[in-house]
Amino acid sequence: MLPDGRKLAWSEWGPEEGRSVLFCTGAGMSGALGFGEEFLQDLNLRLIAVDRPGLGGSTHHPDKSLRTWSLDIAAFLDAHGCRDTLAVGFSQGAPFALALAAENLVRKVALVSGQDDLGHPDFEGVLDLQVAGMIAAARKDPQGFEQDVASMASDSWLWDMIMAMSAECDRAVYSGEAFSRLYRTSLAEGFSQGTAGYARDLAIALEEWTFDPGSIEVPVAIWYGLRDSSPVHSPDFGRSLAARLPRSTRIVDEVEGGSILWTRSRDILNDLVTMR
């Protein structure tokens, strides 16, 4: 329970005494789908996927922002005695993970197939036209944009969109029987309170970031698969973002796609633990 009475829900894997890794999940996801569970014991890591407000079991926050998210996580870490915490941000979870770093709540961050600040001048003229239109709408009239998204979104709609935007190599991962069941359960739980939580998250991710990446002092690893075809991740596979972060490393795998979080889980986690 948070100080204002809202509930914050989470899922976790790995040894209870392990070093905490906060998993900022992708669009519309609850924490039901983790990654790298089979490696956590060996690496002595405790993976914690917190449902963002309005998704899964966490109480909706109509004024949710990157700042309120950071405050919620600060309260969570304090309540659970988490120290020396790490973070992983996948897809739309990337700005939420970076926001934690900007507030010095985590020691290191891995961004995996992460959504960049798509309204940044570096991307002017290179974005997919539909994505550029979404950003313009979200920044001109955030409330109206949220209402429009909320009126059409659903877990099945989002699943279909993810599959349509994904490369063949990623669809092969996502459509596997066991994996698709977990992913679709995560989305169903994410939308279990309705569409407002997802709509607010999307608006936050498309707005101008409320922190300066140049002020982030912790190490950040940026992971992309070169076959990632999602137009809402990063047009340059994190190149300009790496330049904006003072302490960044960028890893681009030529044979992987957006599902690299699950195909190279151990490498991502091991790098997160060891990077300096």
C-alpha positions in Angstrom: 0.0 0.0 0.0 1.3 3.4 -1.0 1.2 6.4 1.4 -1.9 7.9 -0.4 -3.8 4.6 0.0 -3.3 3.3 -3.6 -2.2 -0.3 -4.1 1.0 -1.2 -6.0 1.1 -4.8 -7.3 4.1 -6.7 -8.5 5.4 -10.2 -9.6 8.8 -11.5 -8.7 11.2 -14.3 -9.5 14.5 -15.5 -8.2 16.0 -15.7 -4.7 14.4 -13.4 -2.1 17.8 -12.4 -0.8 19.1 -11.6 -4.3 20.0 -8.2 -5.7 16.8 -6.5 -6.8 16.2 -5.9 -10.5 13.2 -3.7 -11.3 11.6 -4.7 -14.6 9.7 -1.9 -16.3 7.5 -3.9 -18.6 6.4 -3.0 -22.2 3.2 -1.5 -23.4 0.0 -2.5 -21.6 1.7 -5.4 -19.7 1.2 -6.4 -16.1 4.2 -8.0 -14.4 3.0 -11.5 -15.2 5.6 -12.0 -18.0 9.2 -11.9 -16.8 12.4 -12.8 -18.5 15.5 -14.9 -17.7 13.9 -16.6 -14.8 16.2 -19.7 -15.3 19.3 -17.6 -14.8 18.3 -15.6 -11.7 19.5 -18.1 -9.1 23.0 -18.4 -10.6 23.3 -14.6 -10.8 21.7 -14.1 -7.4 19.2 -11.7 -8.7 15.6 -11.0 -7.7 13.5 -9.8 -10.6 10.6 -7.6 -9.6 8.0 -6.5 -12.2 5.8 -3.7 -10.8 2.5 -3.1 -12.4 2.4 0.6 -13.4 -0.7 2.4 -11.9 -3.8 1.5 -13.9 -2.3 -1.8 -15.2 -2.7 -5.2 -13.6 -3.3 -5.0 -9.9 -2.0 -1.4 -9.3 -4.6 1.3 -8.5 -5.2 3.7 -11.4 -3.6 7.2 -11.0 -5.3 9.7 -13.4 -2.4 12.1 -13.0 0.3 9.5 -13.5 3.6 10.8 -14.8 7.2 9.8 -14.8 7.6 11.8 -11.6 4.7 10.1 -9.8 6.0 6.7 -11.0 9.4 7.5 -9.5 7.8 8.5 -6.2 5.8 5.2 -6.2 8.9 3.2 -6.7 10.9 5.1 -4.1 8.1 4.2 -1.6 8.2 0.5 -2.8 12.0 0.3 -2.4 11.9 1.8 1.0 9.1 -0.4 2.2 10.9 -3.6 1.0 14.4 -2.5 2.1 15.8 -2.8 -1.4 19.3 -1.4 -1.8 21.8 -1.2 -4.7 18.8 -1.8 -7.1 19.1 -2.3 -10.8 16.5 -1.7 -13.5 15.6 -3.0 -16.9 13.2 -1.1 -19.3 11.7 -3.0 -22.2 10.0 -1.2 -25.1 7.6 1.4 -23.6 9.1 0.7 -20.2 12.4 2.4 -21.3 11.4 6.0 -20.3 10.0 4.7 -17.0 13.3 2.9 -16.2 15.3 6.0 -17.2 13.1 8.2 -14.9 14.2 6.0 -12.0 17.8 6.6 -12.9 17.2 10.3 -13.2 16.0 10.3 -9.6 19.0 8.2 -8.5 16.7 5.3 -7.4 18.7 2.7 -9.2 22.4 2.0 -9.7 22.5 0.7 -13.3 20.0 0.4 -16.1 19.5 -1.8 -19.2 17.2 -0.5 -21.9 16.2 -3.3 -24.2 14.4 -2.6 -27.5 13.6 0.6 -25.8 11.2 3.4 -26.9 13.3 6.6 -27.4 12.1 10.2 -27.0 10.6 10.0 -30.5 9.9 13.7 -30.5 13.6 14.6 -30.2 15.0 16.8 -33.0 17.3 13.9 -34.0 14.3 12.1 -35.4 12.7 14.9 -37.3 11.7 13.7 -40.8 12.7 10.0 -40.2 9.8 8.7 -38.2 7.0 6.5 -39.6 4.3 9.0 -40.6 1.7 7.4 -38.4 4.0 7.5 -35.4 4.9 11.2 -36.1 1.1 11.9 -36.2 0.6 10.2 -32.9 3.4 12.3 -31.3 2.0 15.5 -32.7 -1.5 14.6 -31.3 -0.2 13.6 -27.9 1.8 16.8 -27.5 -0.8 19.1 -28.8 -3.8 17.8 -26.8 -2.7 15.1 -24.3 -6.1 14.7 -22.7 -7.8 14.3 -26.0 -5.2 11.9 -27.2 -5.7 9.7 -24.1 -9.4 9.7 -24.6 -9.1 8.7 -28.3 -6.7 5.8 -27.4 -8.8 4.7 -24.5 -11.9 4.5 -26.8 -10.3 2.0 -29.1 -7.6 0.1 -27.1 -7.9 -3.4 -25.8 -5.6 -6.3 -24.9 -6.4 -8.1 -28.2 -6.0 -4.9 -30.2 -2.6 -4.3 -28.7 -1.5 -7.9 -29.2 -2.5 -7.7 -32.9 -0.6 -4.5 -33.3 2.5 -5.9 -31.7 2.4 -8.9 -34.0 1.8 -6.8 -37.0 4.8 -4.4 -36.2 7.2 -7.2 -35.3 9.8 -8.8 -37.6 9.4 -12.5 -38.6 12.1 -13.5 -36.1 10.1 -11.8 -33.3 6.8 -13.3 -34.3 8.4 -16.7 -34.1 9.2 -16.0 -30.4 6.0 -14.3 -29.5 3.7 -16.9 -31.2 5.3 -19.9 -29.4 2.5 -21.7 -27.5 3.9 -21.2 -23.9 5.3 -17.7 -24.6 2.1 -16.4 -26.3 0.0 -17.7 -23.4 2.1 -15.7 -20.9 2.3 -12.6 -23.0 -1.4 -12.5 -23.7 -2.1 -13.2 -20.0 0.1 -10.2 -19.2 -1.8 -8.0 -21.6 -5.2 -9.3 -20.4 -4.2 -8.4 -16.8 -2.8 -5.1 -18.0 -6.2 -4.1 -19.3 -8.2 -5.7 -16.5 -9.2 -2.3 -15.0 -10.0 -0.9 -18.4 -8.0 1.1 -21.0 -7.2 4.3 -19.0 -3.9 3.0 -17.6 -2.5 2.0 -21.0 -3.7 5.2 -22.6 -2.0 7.3 -19.9 1.2 5.3 -20.3 1.2 5.8 -24.0 0.7 9.6 -23.6 3.6 9.7 -21.1 5.9 7.8 -23.4 5.1 10.1 -26.4 5.3 13.4 -24.5 8.6 15.2 -24.1 10.6 13.5 -21.4 10.4 15.3 -18.1 14.1 14.6 -17.3 17.3 15.4 -19.1 19.2 12.2 -20.1 22.4 14.2 -19.8 21.9 14.5 -16.1 21.7 10.7 -15.6 24.9 9.7 -13.8 24.5 5.9 -13.6 25.7 3.5 -16.3 23.1 2.7 -18.9 23.3 -0.2 -21.4 21.3 0.1 -24.6 20.4 -3.2 -26.3 18.8 -3.6 -29.7 18.4 -6.3 -32.3 19.1 -5.0 -35.8 16.1 -6.9 -37.1 13.7 -5.0 -34.8 11.1 -3.6 -37.1 8.9 -1.8 -34.6 8.4 1.9 -35.6 7.9 2.9 -31.9 11.2 1.8 -30.5 14.1 3.7 -32.0 14.7 4.8 -35.6 18.5 4.6 -35.1 18.6 1.7 -32.7 19.6 3.9 -29.8 22.6 5.7 -31.4 21.4 9.2 -30.6 20.2 8.2 -27.1 23.6 6.7 -26.3 25.1 10.1 -27.3 22.7 11.9 -24.9 23.6 9.7 -21.9 26.9 10.4 -20.2 27.7 6.8 -19.2 26.2 4.6 -21.9 27.2 1.5 -23.8 25.3 0.4 -26.9 25.0 -3.3 -28.0 23.4 -4.0 -31.3 22.9 -7.7 -32.3 22.8 -8.2 -36.1 20.7 -11.4 -36.0 18.2 -10.5 -33.2 15.0 -8.4 -33.3 12.8 -6.8 -30.7 12.5 -10.0 -28.7 16.2 -9.8 -27.7 15.1 -9.5 -24.1 14.1 -13.1 -24.1 16.6 -14.6 -26.6 19.6 -13.0 -24.8 18.3 -12.8 -21.3 21.4 -14.1 -19.6 23.7 -11.8 -21.5 21.6 -8.8 -20.6 21.4 -9.6 -17.0 25.1 -10.5 -16.7 26.1 -7.3 -18.4 23.8 -5.3 -16.1 25.5 -6.8 -13.0 29.0 -6.4 -14.2 29.0 -3.1 -16.1 30.8 -0.1 -14.6 
